[in-house]
Amino acid sequence: MKQEMYYGMVYYSYDKLVKAINKYIKYYNEKRIKEKLRWMSPVEYRLNLLAV
């Protein structure tokens, strides 16, 4: 787990921590763009490869 997800955050319940982790995983796997993937998210990159 990357420190950027929880740095400066305090989670007072287990449920809020689980929701935050799930939200971060969804962002990390589906939304974040990477230079290595030609400035696309991992999902966009995979869809682009299938379209070619």
Backbone bond lengths (Angstrom), bond angles and torsions (degrees), N, CA, C in turn:
res aa  C-N    CA-C-N  psi(-1)  N-CA   C-N-CA  omega(-1)  CA-C   N-CA-C  phi
1 M - - - 1.446 - - 1.526 107.81 -
2 K 1.294 115.47 132.60 1.459 119.50 -178.58 1.524 110.43 -77.35
3 Q 1.309 115.48 145.05 1.456 121.17 -179.41 1.524 111.28 -64.66
4 E 1.319 118.06 -29.20 1.465 120.69 -177.71 1.522 112.01 -60.96
5 M 1.323 117.24 -23.05 1.463 120.51 -178.72 1.520 111.69 -71.09
6 Y 1.294 117.44 -36.95 1.465 119.29 -173.99 1.532 114.32 -120.30
7 Y 1.313 118.89 2.96 1.462 121.04 -177.98 1.530 110.40 -60.94
8 G 1.298 116.33 124.85 1.462 121.91 178.40 1.516 114.26 78.42
9 M 1.318 117.57 4.78 1.455 121.27 -179.21 1.522 109.75 -104.32
10 V 1.320 115.55 146.00 1.459 121.56 173.98 1.521 106.56 -124.11
11 Y 1.305 116.67 124.04 1.461 122.00 179.63 1.519 108.03 -105.36
12 Y 1.322 115.82 119.78 1.454 120.87 -176.62 1.519 113.06 -93.29
13 S 1.320 117.19 -6.92 1.460 118.96 176.15 1.523 109.41 -139.87
14 Y 1.293 114.54 153.53 1.455 121.70 179.31 1.525 110.49 -63.52
15 D 1.330 116.79 -40.26 1.465 121.14 -179.01 1.523 112.18 -61.02
16 K 1.319 117.14 -42.18 1.467 120.13 179.07 1.518 111.24 -66.74
17 L 1.316 117.15 -36.90 1.461 121.03 177.12 1.528 110.36 -64.56
18 V 1.319 117.07 -45.11 1.464 121.22 179.58 1.524 110.32 -62.41
19 K 1.318 118.42 -42.81 1.464 121.67 178.72 1.527 110.93 -62.78
20 A 1.333 116.41 -41.83 1.463 120.29 179.57 1.525 110.89 -65.13
21 I 1.316 117.17 -40.92 1.462 120.77 179.02 1.522 110.34 -64.64
22 N 1.323 117.12 -46.00 1.465 120.53 179.11 1.516 112.10 -62.16
23 K 1.325 117.04 -40.50 1.463 121.58 178.05 1.535 110.38 -63.11
24 Y 1.330 116.71 -42.54 1.465 120.53 179.78 1.523 111.26 -66.43
25 I 1.319 117.69 -41.94 1.458 120.98 179.47 1.524 110.11 -62.52
26 K 1.331 117.08 -42.19 1.461 120.79 178.19 1.530 110.09 -62.04
27 Y 1.328 117.13 -45.60 1.463 121.06 177.11 1.534 110.48 -59.92
28 Y 1.327 116.45 -48.51 1.458 121.03 -173.96 1.528 111.57 -64.05
29 N 1.314 116.99 -38.04 1.464 120.73 -176.69 1.520 113.88 -87.46
30 E 1.324 118.63 -24.06 1.457 120.03 -171.82 1.527 115.39 -119.42
31 K 1.305 118.91 -26.93 1.461 120.40 -169.37 1.526 115.56 -112.42
32 R 1.325 117.68 -34.69 1.468 118.74 -172.19 1.524 110.54 -67.27
33 I 1.311 115.41 140.33 1.452 119.80 178.82 1.526 109.33 -96.04
34 K 1.318 115.10 150.12 1.458 120.59 -179.64 1.516 109.49 -132.94
35 E 1.310 115.35 140.42 1.461 120.47 176.62 1.529 110.25 -61.85
36 K 1.328 116.38 -40.20 1.461 121.90 -178.88 1.538 111.75 -59.31
37 L 1.328 116.67 -28.67 1.467 121.44 179.92 1.524 111.39 -98.66
38 R 1.320 115.86 28.51 1.466 122.82 179.94 1.529 111.79 58.61
39 W 1.322 115.65 44.01 1.461 123.90 176.26 1.526 112.75 59.81
40 M 1.328 115.43 35.17 1.464 121.08 175.64 1.524 108.76 -119.69
41 S 1.317 115.05 160.01 1.462 119.01 173.25 1.521 107.81 -75.49
42 P 1.319 118.16 161.73 1.461 119.81 179.18 1.535 112.60 -56.94
43 V 1.312 118.04 -38.88 1.466 121.09 179.24 1.529 110.36 -66.35
44 E 1.323 117.12 -46.22 1.473 120.17 178.58 1.528 110.83 -60.54
45 Y 1.328 116.28 -40.29 1.460 120.33 -178.75 1.527 110.96 -63.53
46 R 1.338 116.48 -45.58 1.458 120.41 179.51 1.520 110.95 -63.39
47 L 1.327 117.25 -42.92 1.466 120.52 178.46 1.532 110.93 -64.12
48 N 1.314 116.30 -37.72 1.460 121.41 178.25 1.531 110.39 -64.45
49 L 1.310 117.41 -39.86 1.464 120.92 178.66 1.528 111.32 -65.51
50 L 1.320 116.23 -37.57 1.467 119.98 179.22 1.519 111.74 -69.71
51 A 1.327 117.19 -30.33 1.452 121.51 -177.56 1.530 112.44 -75.18
52 V 1.320 116.43 -22.08 1.472 120.54 -176.72 1.490 112.33 -80.16
